[in-house]
C-alpha cells in the first residue's frame, strides 16, 4: 500500500463512521443542544471536561461558546475544567488525580447547569467522578463516548444524554466528537438567534 493510499483510507474510514453515526446520533445531538439552550436561557452555564484529546475538545467547545462559532453573537457562559494548571495540580497533589474535575464541578456547578463529559472509552475515572458530582449538584450531563459507552454510559440518569460513537478506534471517535461539538454549537446558535 502506498502512503497516499494509506492516507486515503483514513479519509474513507472517517467518512464511513461519520455517516454511520449520523443515523444514530442526529436526534440525540439535537436534543442535547436543546437542553444546553434551555440551560443558557435560564442563566446557567456549561462546564466541560476530558483528558488528552478530549481535554482539547472541552477547551474548543468552551472557546466556541464564549467567543463565537460562525455568526456574531454575545458570548455564552462555558468553562473548560481542563485549563487552570494551578487548580488541576493542587487537587491532584493534595487529593487525587481522579478528583481534578469533580472538585471543580462541586465548586462551580449549580442546579440546571450542564456538564459536557468527554471520554472516548467512557471510563476515564476523573470524568466518571465529574458525572457523579454533577448529579449531586442537580446538573444535566451530556456524555460523549465511544466503544460500548463504558462506565459513563451505565451511570447516566433520566434527563441526561449519551452520545456514543459506534466504533472502537480512538481516532475515529475523536473525529466524530469534534463534528458533534460543531453540531451542538450550530444548533445552539440557531435556536438562540431565532433561525428558521
C-alpha positions as CSV (number, residue, x, y, z in Angstrom):
1,X,0.0,0.0,0.0
2,X,1.4,3.4,-0.9
3,X,1.5,6.1,1.6
4,X,-1.1,8.1,-0.3
5,X,-3.4,5.1,-0.3
6,X,-2.9,4.7,3.4
7,X,-3.9,8.4,3.9
8,X,-6.9,7.9,1.6
9,X,-8.1,5.0,3.7
10,X,-8.1,7.3,6.8
11,X,-10.4,9.7,4.9
12,X,-12.7,6.8,3.8
13,X,-12.8,5.3,7.3
14,X,-13.6,8.7,8.8
15,X,-16.4,9.4,6.3
16,X,-17.9,6.0,6.8
17,X,-18.1,6.2,10.6
18,X,-19.5,9.7,10.4
19,X,-22.3,8.5,8.1
20,X,-23.0,5.6,10.5
21,X,-23.0,8.0,13.4
22,X,-25.4,10.4,11.7
23,X,-28.0,7.7,11.6
24,X,-28.0,7.1,15.4
25,X,-26.8,10.4,16.7
26,X,-28.6,13.2,14.8
27,X,-31.7,13.4,17.0
28,X,-29.8,12.8,20.3
29,X,-27.4,15.6,19.4
30,X,-30.3,17.9,18.6
31,X,-31.9,17.0,21.9
32,X,-28.7,17.6,23.8
33,X,-28.3,21.0,22.1
34,X,-31.8,22.0,23.1
35,X,-31.0,21.1,26.7
36,X,-28.0,23.3,26.5
37,X,-30.1,26.1,25.1
38,X,-32.6,25.7,28.0
39,X,-29.7,25.9,30.5
40,X,-28.3,29.1,28.9
41,X,-31.7,30.7,28.6
42,X,-32.2,30.2,32.4
43,X,-28.8,31.9,33.3
44,X,-27.0,28.6,33.5
45,X,-23.6,27.6,32.3
46,X,-21.9,24.7,30.6
47,X,-18.9,23.0,32.2
48,X,-16.7,20.7,30.0
49,X,-14.1,18.2,30.8
50,X,-12.0,15.4,29.3
51,X,-8.4,14.1,29.1
52,X,-5.8,14.4,26.3
53,X,-7.6,15.0,23.0
54,X,-10.9,15.1,24.9
55,X,-9.5,17.9,27.0
56,X,-8.7,19.8,23.8
57,X,-12.3,19.2,22.7
58,X,-13.6,20.6,26.0
59,X,-11.5,23.7,25.5
60,X,-12.5,24.0,21.9
61,X,-16.2,23.9,22.8
62,X,-15.8,26.5,25.6
63,X,-14.0,28.8,23.2
64,X,-16.7,28.5,20.6
65,X,-19.4,29.4,23.1
66,X,-17.5,32.2,24.9
67,X,-16.2,33.8,21.7
68,X,-18.4,32.8,18.8
69,X,-18.9,29.9,16.4
70,X,-19.9,31.0,12.9
71,X,-22.1,34.0,13.5
72,X,-21.7,37.1,15.6
73,X,-23.5,37.0,19.0
74,X,-22.8,37.8,22.6
75,X,-20.6,35.3,24.5
76,X,-22.2,32.4,26.2
77,X,-21.1,31.1,29.7
78,X,-18.9,28.0,29.4
79,X,-15.9,26.8,31.4
80,X,-13.4,24.1,30.3
81,X,-12.4,22.4,33.6
82,X,-9.1,21.4,31.9
83,X,-7.3,24.7,31.7
84,X,-6.3,26.0,35.1
85,X,-3.0,24.3,35.9
86,X,-2.8,25.6,39.4
87,X,-6.3,24.2,40.2
88,X,-5.5,20.9,38.5
89,X,-2.2,20.3,40.1
90,X,-3.3,21.4,43.6
91,X,-6.2,18.9,43.5
92,X,-4.0,16.1,42.1
93,X,-1.3,16.8,44.7
94,X,-3.5,17.3,47.8
95,X,-6.1,14.7,47.0
96,X,-6.2,12.5,43.9
97,X,-6.0,12.9,40.2
98,X,-9.4,11.3,39.9
99,X,-10.9,14.4,41.6
100,X,-9.5,17.1,39.3
101,X,-12.8,17.7,37.7
102,X,-15.3,16.6,40.4
103,X,-14.0,19.1,42.9
104,X,-14.4,21.9,40.3
105,X,-17.9,20.7,39.4
106,X,-18.9,20.8,43.1
107,X,-17.4,24.3,43.5
108,X,-18.7,25.8,40.2
109,X,-21.7,23.8,39.2
110,X,-25.3,24.8,40.0
111,X,-28.6,23.1,39.6
112,X,-29.7,23.4,36.0
113,X,-26.1,23.8,34.6
114,X,-24.8,21.3,32.1
115,X,-21.7,19.1,32.3
116,X,-20.2,18.1,28.9
117,X,-18.2,15.0,29.8
118,X,-16.0,13.6,27.1
119,X,-14.2,10.2,27.1
120,X,-13.5,8.0,24.1
121,X,-13.5,4.9,26.3
122,X,-16.4,6.1,28.5
123,X,-14.4,5.0,31.6
124,X,-12.0,7.8,32.4
125,X,-12.0,7.8,36.3
126,X,-11.8,11.6,36.7
127,X,-14.7,12.1,34.1
128,X,-16.8,9.4,35.9
129,X,-16.3,11.3,39.2
130,X,-17.2,14.6,37.5
131,X,-20.5,13.0,36.4
132,X,-21.2,11.8,40.0
133,X,-20.5,15.4,41.2
134,X,-22.8,16.8,38.5
135,X,-25.6,14.5,39.6
136,X,-25.1,15.6,43.2
137,X,-25.5,19.3,42.0
138,X,-28.6,18.6,40.0
139,X,-26.9,19.2,36.7
140,X,-27.7,17.7,33.3
141,X,-25.0,15.6,31.8
142,X,-24.2,15.3,28.1
143,X,-21.7,12.4,27.7
144,X,-19.6,11.9,24.6
145,X,-18.2,8.4,24.5
146,X,-17.3,5.7,22.0
147,X,-16.9,1.9,22.1
148,X,-19.5,0.4,24.4
149,X,-20.0,3.6,26.4
150,X,-18.1,2.3,29.4
151,X,-18.9,3.3,33.0
152,X,-20.3,6.6,31.8
153,X,-23.0,5.1,29.7
154,X,-24.1,2.9,32.6
155,X,-24.3,5.8,35.2
156,X,-26.4,8.3,33.2
157,X,-29.8,9.3,34.6
158,X,-33.1,10.3,33.1
159,X,-32.7,13.7,31.5
160,X,-29.0,13.0,30.7
161,X,-27.8,12.5,27.1
162,X,-25.4,9.7,25.9
163,X,-23.9,10.4,22.6
164,X,-21.9,7.3,21.8
165,X,-19.9,7.0,18.6
166,X,-20.3,3.4,17.3
167,X,-16.7,2.4,16.7
168,X,-13.7,1.1,18.7
169,X,-11.0,3.2,17.1
170,X,-10.0,6.2,19.2
171,X,-9.0,8.4,16.3
172,X,-12.4,7.9,14.6
173,X,-14.2,8.5,17.9
174,X,-12.4,11.8,18.3
175,X,-13.1,12.9,14.8
176,X,-16.8,12.3,15.3
177,X,-16.7,14.0,18.7
178,X,-15.3,17.2,17.0
179,X,-18.1,17.1,14.4
180,X,-20.7,16.6,17.3
181,X,-19.3,19.7,19.1
182,X,-19.7,21.8,15.9
183,X,-23.3,20.4,15.6
184,X,-24.0,21.5,19.2
185,X,-22.6,25.0,18.5
186,X,-24.6,25.4,15.3
187,X,-27.9,24.3,16.9
188,X,-27.3,26.4,20.0
189,X,-26.7,29.5,17.8
190,X,-29.6,28.6,15.5
191,X,-32.1,28.4,18.4
192,X,-30.8,31.3,20.4
193,X,-30.7,33.6,17.4
194,X,-34.1,32.7,16.1
195,X,-33.1,30.8,13.0
196,X,-35.8,29.1,10.8
